[in-house]
Amino acid sequence: MNTPHVVVVMGVAGTGKTTIGPLLASRLGVPYAEGDDFHPQANIAKMSAGTPLTDEDRGPWLDAIGEWAHGRAGLGGVVSCSALKRSYRDRLRAAAPGVVFLHLTGDRALIEDRMSHRQGHFMPTALLDSQFATLQPLETDEAGVGVDVSGSPQEITERAALALADLPETVR
């Protein structure tokens, strides 16, 4: 599937957005943007200190990602963004109406285990509970698919590409 849409790889911390995003982008032949790179330094400092971000903190971050997605409209791209709440996804869609969401889902124990083995990332495992508490899964009226994160990155990417290819033509 080669898509002119921007795919937002979403999910709680530790689901593999930063791993799957570039693999999916490569598979689709489009550029990848790391959502964490759009965070202002103040957000990174808060998260590094174990403090969850507020909706107000996330506003400039979501707007920056939305601007990138808008710039890729019709060209395609993949960007990682937790997009945990419907309101965050609505904000991204307002900036880039054609975005499609790939929700990486998984068992909390698996995700926590993966997070505990990450090195050099500012998101501590202590914030995982707040991420799950905030998460509002994709609703039926939202363009996107959910993909389980069990298995290897290659297996997850394959499932993601197949699920995205199965979206109705009107969506993709």
C-alpha positions as a printed Julia matrix, in Angstrom:
172×3 Matrix{Float64}:
   0.0     0.0    0.0
   1.42    3.35  -1.0
  -0.73    6.0    0.6
  -0.98    9.73  -0.07
  -2.27   10.04   3.5
  -0.3    10.74   6.61
  -0.43    7.81   9.04
  -0.28    8.81  12.71
   1.18    5.9   14.7
  -0.51    6.28  18.08
  -0.67    4.54  21.44
   0.6     4.7   24.98
   4.31    4.98  25.71
   6.2     1.77  25.11
   3.97    0.35  22.35
   6.72    0.79  19.76
   5.67    3.94  17.91
   9.32    4.94  17.36
  10.21    1.43  16.17
   7.18    0.69  14.0
   6.85    4.21  12.55
  10.11    4.18  10.55
   9.56    0.56   9.47
   6.07    1.4    8.23
   7.3     4.56   6.49
   9.96    2.54   4.71
   7.39   -0.06   3.69
   5.09    2.68   2.34
   7.91    4.64   0.69
   7.16    7.86   2.58
   9.08    9.98   5.11
   8.91    9.41   8.86
   8.76   12.1   11.57
   9.41   11.29  15.23
   6.63   12.83  17.31
   8.88   13.32  20.34
  10.98   15.75  18.27
   8.01   18.13  18.15
   7.85   18.5   21.97
   8.97   21.82  23.42
  11.85   21.45  25.9
   9.5    22.3   28.78
   7.41   19.19  28.0
  10.47   16.94  27.92
  11.61   18.36  31.26
   8.2    17.66  32.83
   8.05   14.09  31.53
  11.67   13.43  32.53
  10.73   14.48  36.05
   7.83   12.01  36.04
   5.16   14.7   35.71
   2.33   13.94  33.27
   1.63   16.58  30.66
  -1.58   18.58  30.77
  -3.8    19.23  27.77
  -2.41   22.77  27.77
   1.15   21.38  27.6
   0.21   19.17  24.65
  -1.38   21.95  22.56
   1.77   23.35  20.91
   3.09   19.81  20.39
  -0.1    18.65  18.67
  -0.17   21.81  16.56
   3.42   21.23  15.4
   2.62   17.62  14.44
  -0.57   18.77  12.7
   1.42   21.35  10.74
   3.88   18.66   9.6
   0.99   16.36   8.61
  -0.72   19.18   6.74
   2.5    19.84   4.82
   2.58   16.16   3.77
  -1.08   16.11   2.61
  -1.32   14.3   -0.71
   2.31   13.23  -0.44
   2.05   10.77   2.43
   4.09   10.33   5.56
   4.21    8.56   8.88
   4.49   10.37  12.21
   4.46    9.02  15.73
   2.18   10.73  18.24
   0.55    9.2   21.3
  -2.79   10.86  20.32
  -4.31    9.33  23.44
  -7.51   11.39  23.56
 -10.18   11.85  20.94
  -9.78   15.62  21.33
  -6.07   15.32  20.41
  -6.93   13.3   17.3
  -9.65   15.83  16.42
  -7.05   18.59  16.69
  -4.69   16.7   14.37
  -7.55   16.07  11.9
  -8.47   19.76  12.0
  -4.93   20.6   10.85
  -4.63   17.68   8.41
  -8.08   16.27   7.54
  -6.76   13.22   5.68
  -4.74   11.68   8.51
  -5.25    8.0    9.27
  -4.49    6.56  12.71
  -2.62    3.34  13.42
  -3.31    2.51  17.07
  -0.64    0.22  18.51
  -2.32   -1.78  21.27
  -1.08   -4.33  23.74
  -1.12   -5.93  27.12
   0.01   -3.55  29.88
   2.53   -6.07  31.26
   4.19   -6.47  27.85
   4.36   -2.71  27.34
   5.79   -2.1   30.81
   8.42   -4.79  30.22
   9.45   -3.18  26.94
   9.6     0.25  28.56
  11.82   -1.04  31.36
  14.39   -2.18  28.78
  14.51    1.1   26.82
  17.61    3.21  27.18
  17.98    6.93  26.65
  14.25    7.75  26.61
  12.77   10.47  28.8
   9.44    8.72  29.54
   9.67    6.75  32.81
   7.56    3.62  33.35
   5.92    5.42  36.28
   3.88    7.45  33.78
   2.42    4.35  32.11
  -0.61    4.28  34.43
  -1.47    7.87  33.55
  -1.11    7.02  29.86
  -3.57    4.12  30.14
  -5.95    6.25  32.23
  -5.9     8.95  29.54
  -6.21    6.6   26.54
  -9.43    6.84  24.56
  -9.27    4.14  21.86
 -10.22    4.93  18.28
 -13.94    5.26  17.76
 -15.83    3.75  14.83
 -16.14    7.14  13.09
 -12.37    7.73  13.15
 -10.25    6.73  10.15
  -7.81    4.18  11.46
  -7.01    0.69  12.61
  -5.76   -1.01  15.75
  -2.83   -3.44  15.65
  -1.57   -5.61  18.5
   2.09   -5.1   19.42
   2.93   -8.69  20.3
   5.63  -10.23  18.13
   8.64   -8.81  16.35
   8.77   -5.3   14.87
   8.64   -6.85  11.4
   5.52   -8.86  12.29
   3.81   -5.79  13.77
   4.71   -3.72  10.69
   3.34   -6.41   8.39
   0.05   -6.52  10.35
  -0.11   -2.72  10.27
   0.46   -2.48   6.51
  -2.2    -5.14   5.86
  -4.7    -3.46   8.2
  -4.12   -0.06   6.59
  -4.52   -1.59   3.11
  -7.88   -2.98   4.21
  -9.28    0.46   5.03
 -12.05    1.55   2.63
 -10.88    3.57  -0.38
 -12.82    6.59   0.9
 -10.57    6.64   3.97
  -7.23    5.96   2.35
